[in-house]
């Protein structure tokens, strides 16, 4: 399988899951907690982007 494609698939599925969590909890939380939820979910989305952007060891050795 294409490992780079799997990284992108993992990232896209993570973003979809985070959006679903936010959409599900948005109407159920107070506005202050909704902002806290965003503060928690955005870094998780950014952390899931890190493996996609970093070069693998095999790419840098060639």
C-alpha positions as CSV (number, residue, x, y, z in Angstrom):
1,X,0.0,0.0,0.0
2,X,1.0,3.6,-0.5
3,X,2.2,4.7,2.9
4,X,2.0,8.4,2.0
5,X,-1.6,8.0,0.9
6,X,-2.4,6.3,4.1
7,X,-1.0,9.2,6.0
8,X,-3.3,11.6,4.1
9,X,-6.3,9.3,4.6
10,X,-5.6,9.2,8.3
11,X,-5.5,13.0,8.4
12,X,-8.7,13.4,6.5
13,X,-10.5,10.9,8.6
14,X,-9.3,12.6,11.8
15,X,-10.5,16.0,10.6
16,X,-13.9,14.5,9.7
17,X,-14.1,12.9,13.1
18,X,-13.2,16.1,14.9
19,X,-15.8,18.0,12.9
20,X,-18.4,15.4,13.8
21,X,-17.5,15.7,17.5
22,X,-17.8,19.4,17.3
23,X,-21.1,19.3,15.5
24,X,-22.5,16.8,17.9
25,X,-21.5,18.7,21.0
26,X,-22.0,22.2,19.8
27,X,-25.7,22.5,20.6
28,X,-25.3,20.6,23.9
29,X,-22.6,22.7,25.6
30,X,-22.6,26.2,27.0
31,X,-21.0,28.8,24.7
32,X,-18.0,29.1,27.1
33,X,-17.5,25.3,26.9
34,X,-18.0,25.4,23.2
35,X,-15.0,27.7,22.9
36,X,-13.0,25.4,25.1
37,X,-13.9,22.5,22.9
38,X,-12.5,24.4,19.9
39,X,-9.3,25.0,21.8
40,X,-9.0,21.3,22.4
41,X,-10.0,20.1,18.9
42,X,-7.9,22.4,16.8
43,X,-4.5,21.3,18.3
44,X,-5.6,17.7,17.8
45,X,-6.2,18.4,14.2
46,X,-2.9,20.2,13.8
47,X,-1.1,17.3,15.5
48,X,-2.6,14.8,13.1
49,X,-1.2,16.9,10.2
50,X,2.4,16.5,11.5
51,X,3.0,13.0,10.2
52,X,1.7,14.0,6.8
53,X,4.1,16.9,6.5
54,X,7.3,15.4,7.9
55,X,9.5,13.6,5.5
56,X,10.2,9.9,6.1
57,X,13.7,8.7,6.7
58,X,13.7,6.8,3.4
59,X,13.0,10.0,1.4
60,X,15.8,12.0,3.1
61,X,18.4,9.2,2.6
62,X,17.9,8.9,-1.2
